[in-house]
Amino acid sequence: MRDLIDMWGNTRMVVLTAMSASLYAAILIPFKVLPIIPGVTELRPANAVPVVCSFLFGPAAAWGAAIGNVIGDFFGGLGPGDMFGFVGNFLYGFIPYRAWELLSGDDPVPRSVGAWIKFVVVVAIASGACATTVGWGLNLLGFIPFRVLGNIVMFNNMAASLLLAPFLLSVIYPRAKRGRLLYRDVMAQPRAVSTARRRVGLLIVATAAFGGVVVGNLLSSGTLHPAFLPHSTGGTDAAAVGFGLLPVMALMALGVLLI
């Protein structure tokens, strides 16, 4: 994760962060008029932007996605849940380029069946990590049940990224590569880290992302309940989801540190 810190010493990467954030926010804001859950989430075709920018700008896209989401949330009303949106969108912009580096040495423009499978896997891991983080956080605060918000975030991310990102990458990525605007060209690469370690980290993140969505739904619906907590008679069952998903969130944090 050293590149996430080092990039702030590179003026061009800071500019790319600002570009990613402003582009994400600029597309998010107009769709605030089409809410799915008023004040929380809406139809979000903009969710393709963090994935596209991740493949182009690497760590700048992670910070850009997090900051851009906060800017977009400002126009829908800021609240304590936005800190989980910051972290969730940070992961959504961070995971794609890191996962693709480990799964494929090719450009992230899917053309073959194998490339499409890898692309879908990468998007699914990033979407699951974002959905688990946001769904867990807002359910923990007692706002929205995970079984509602977590699934909406997962669907929004997957739909936007799989429908729009491949087309956008096919147009933008070759030009950015020729113009030497990719993150590998813009900033010095950090000291090499063991590929085996990073693959273990990716496996842990994927397990936490997919497992978090499944376990979050089970906890939120009452199908699964921590034995040490009394059963809730209604509401969002915030304690069950909050404590039940803590090990998953700790596992995800470990995996992110390793990759």
C-alpha positions in Angstrom: 0.0 0.0 0.0 3.0 2.3 -0.1 1.9 3.8 -3.4 -1.2 5.2 -1.7 1.0 7.4 0.4 3.9 8.1 -2.0 1.5 9.4 -4.7 0.8 12.5 -2.6 4.4 13.6 -3.3 3.8 13.4 -7.0 2.1 16.5 -8.4 0.7 14.7 -11.5 -0.8 12.0 -9.3 -2.5 14.6 -7.1 -3.9 16.2 -10.3 -5.2 12.8 -11.4 -6.8 12.3 -8.0 -8.6 15.7 -8.4 -9.7 14.7 -11.9 -11.0 11.3 -10.8 -12.9 12.9 -7.9 -14.4 15.7 -9.9 -15.5 13.4 -12.7 -17.1 11.0 -10.3 -18.9 13.7 -8.4 -20.0 15.5 -11.6 -21.8 12.3 -12.8 -23.1 11.4 -9.4 -24.8 14.7 -8.6 -27.3 14.9 -11.5 -28.7 11.5 -10.6 -29.5 12.6 -7.1 -33.0 13.3 -8.5 -33.4 9.5 -9.1 -33.1 8.2 -5.5 -33.5 4.5 -4.7 -33.2 5.3 -0.9 -33.7 9.0 -0.5 -30.7 10.6 1.1 -28.7 7.4 1.0 -28.3 6.1 -2.6 -29.7 6.5 -6.0 -29.3 5.2 -9.6 -25.6 5.4 -10.1 -24.2 5.0 -13.6 -21.3 7.0 -12.3 -20.1 3.8 -10.5 -18.2 2.9 -13.7 -15.9 5.8 -13.1 -13.9 4.5 -10.1 -13.2 1.2 -12.0 -12.1 2.9 -15.2 -10.0 5.4 -13.3 -8.5 2.6 -11.2 -7.1 0.8 -14.3 -5.8 4.2 -15.6 -4.6 6.0 -12.5 -4.1 3.3 -9.9 -3.9 4.8 -6.3 -5.1 8.2 -7.5 -8.4 6.6 -8.4 -8.8 5.1 -4.9 -8.5 8.5 -3.3 -10.5 10.1 -6.1 -13.4 7.7 -5.7 -13.5 8.3 -1.9 -13.3 12.1 -2.2 -15.7 12.2 -5.2 -18.3 10.2 -3.3 -18.2 12.6 -0.3 -18.7 15.5 -2.7 -21.7 13.8 -4.3 -23.1 13.0 -0.8 -22.9 16.6 0.1 -25.6 17.3 -2.4 -27.8 14.6 -0.9 -27.1 15.5 2.7 -24.0 14.6 4.7 -24.2 12.4 7.8 -22.2 9.9 9.9 -22.8 7.2 7.4 -20.7 9.0 4.8 -17.5 7.9 6.5 -18.4 4.3 5.5 -19.1 5.6 2.0 -15.7 7.1 1.9 -14.0 3.8 2.9 -16.2 1.7 0.7 -15.6 3.8 -2.4 -11.9 4.0 -1.6 -11.8 0.1 -1.8 -13.9 0.2 -4.9 -11.3 2.4 -6.6 -8.3 0.6 -5.0 -9.0 -3.1 -5.6 -9.5 -3.2 -9.4 -5.9 -2.2 -10.5 -4.3 -4.2 -7.7 -6.4 -7.3 -8.5 -5.8 -7.0 -12.3 -2.0 -6.8 -11.8 -2.2 -10.2 -10.0 -4.7 -11.9 -12.3 -3.5 -10.7 -15.7 -0.5 -9.1 -17.4 -2.6 -7.8 -20.3 -4.3 -4.4 -20.7 -7.6 -4.2 -18.8 -9.7 -4.1 -22.0 -11.6 -7.5 -22.1 -11.7 -9.0 -25.6 -11.3 -12.7 -25.0 -13.5 -15.0 -22.9 -10.7 -15.4 -20.4 -10.2 -11.7 -20.1 -13.9 -11.2 -19.6 -14.0 -13.8 -16.8 -11.0 -12.0 -15.1 -12.7 -8.6 -15.5 -16.0 -9.8 -14.0 -14.1 -11.4 -11.1 -12.2 -8.2 -10.4 -15.3 -6.0 -10.6 -17.2 -8.5 -8.4 -14.5 -8.4 -5.7 -14.4 -4.6 -5.7 -18.2 -4.3 -5.7 -18.5 -6.8 -2.9 -15.9 -5.0 -0.7 -17.7 -1.7 -1.2 -21.2 -3.2 -0.6 -20.0 -5.0 2.6 -18.3 -1.9 4.0 -21.2 0.5 3.2 -23.9 -2.0 4.1 -22.3 -3.0 7.4 -21.6 0.6 8.4 -25.0 2.0 7.8 -26.7 -1.0 9.4 -24.3 -0.7 12.4 -25.6 2.9 12.8 -29.2 1.6 12.7 -30.0 3.5 9.4 -30.7 0.9 6.7 -30.8 -2.9 6.9 -27.9 -4.6 5.2 -30.2 -6.8 3.2 -31.5 -3.6 1.5 -28.5 -1.3 1.2 -25.8 -3.9 0.8 -27.6 -5.6 -2.1 -28.4 -2.2 -3.8 -24.8 -1.1 -3.6 -23.7 -4.5 -5.0 -26.1 -4.3 -7.9 -25.4 -0.6 -8.7 -21.6 -1.3 -8.8 -21.8 -4.4 -10.9 -24.4 -3.1 -13.4 -22.6 0.2 -14.0 -19.1 -1.3 -14.2 -20.0 -4.3 -16.4 -22.2 -2.3 -18.8 -20.1 0.9 -19.1 -16.5 0.3 -18.0 -15.4 -2.1 -20.8 -16.6 0.3 -23.5 -15.0 3.3 -21.8 -11.7 1.4 -21.3 -11.6 0.3 -24.9 -11.8 4.0 -26.0 -9.7 5.6 -23.3 -7.0 3.1 -22.1 -5.1 2.8 -25.4 -4.9 6.6 -25.7 -3.8 7.0 -22.1 -1.2 4.3 -22.6 0.2 6.0 -25.7 0.2 9.3 -23.9 2.1 7.8 -21.0 -0.7 8.8 -18.6 -1.0 5.5 -16.8 0.0 5.4 -13.1 3.0 3.2 -13.9 4.3 5.9 -16.2 3.5 8.9 -13.9 5.0 7.7 -10.6 7.9 5.6 -9.6 7.0 2.1 -8.7 7.4 1.1 -5.0 9.7 -1.6 -3.8 8.6 -4.9 -5.1 6.5 -7.0 -2.7 6.3 -10.8 -2.8 3.7 -11.8 -5.4 2.8 -14.8 -3.3 2.0 -12.5 -0.4 -0.1 -10.2 -2.6 -2.1 -13.2 -4.0 -2.8 -14.4 -0.5 -4.0 -10.9 0.3 -6.3 -10.9 -2.8 -7.7 -14.2 -1.8 -8.5 -12.9 1.7 -10.1 -9.8 0.3 -12.2 -11.8 -2.2 -13.3 -14.2 0.6 -14.2 -11.2 2.9 -16.0 -9.4 0.0 -18.2 -12.3 -1.1 -18.6 -13.7 2.4 -19.5 -10.3 3.8 -22.4 -9.9 1.3 -23.7 -13.4 2.1 -23.2 -13.2 5.9 -24.5 -9.7 6.0 -27.8 -10.8 4.3 -28.1 -13.7 6.7 -27.6 -11.6 9.7 -29.8 -8.8 8.5 -32.7 -11.2 7.7 -32.4 -13.0 11.1 -31.5 -16.3 9.5 -28.1 -16.1 11.3 -27.8 -14.6 14.7 -24.8 -14.3 17.1 -25.4 -16.6 20.0 -24.3 -14.1 22.6 -26.8 -11.4 21.6 -30.5 -11.4 22.4 -32.9 -11.6 19.4 -34.2 -8.3 18.2 -38.0 -7.8 18.0 -37.7 -5.4 15.1 -35.7 -2.6 13.5 -32.5 -3.0 11.6 -30.9 -5.5 14.0 -27.9 -3.3 14.2 -26.1 -5.2 16.9 -26.3 -8.5 15.2 -25.0 -7.2 11.9 -22.5 -4.9 13.6 -20.9 -7.6 15.7 -21.5 -10.5 13.3 -19.6 -8.8 10.5 -16.7 -7.6 12.6 -14.5 -10.6 11.8 -15.3 -10.2 8.1 -14.3 -6.5 8.2 -11.1 -7.4 10.1 -10.3 -10.0 7.5 -10.8 -7.6 4.7 -8.5 -5.0 6.3 -5.8 -7.7 6.6 -6.2 -8.6 3.0 -6.0 -5.0 1.8 -2.8 -4.5 3.8 -1.3 -7.6 2.1 -2.0 -6.6 -1.5 
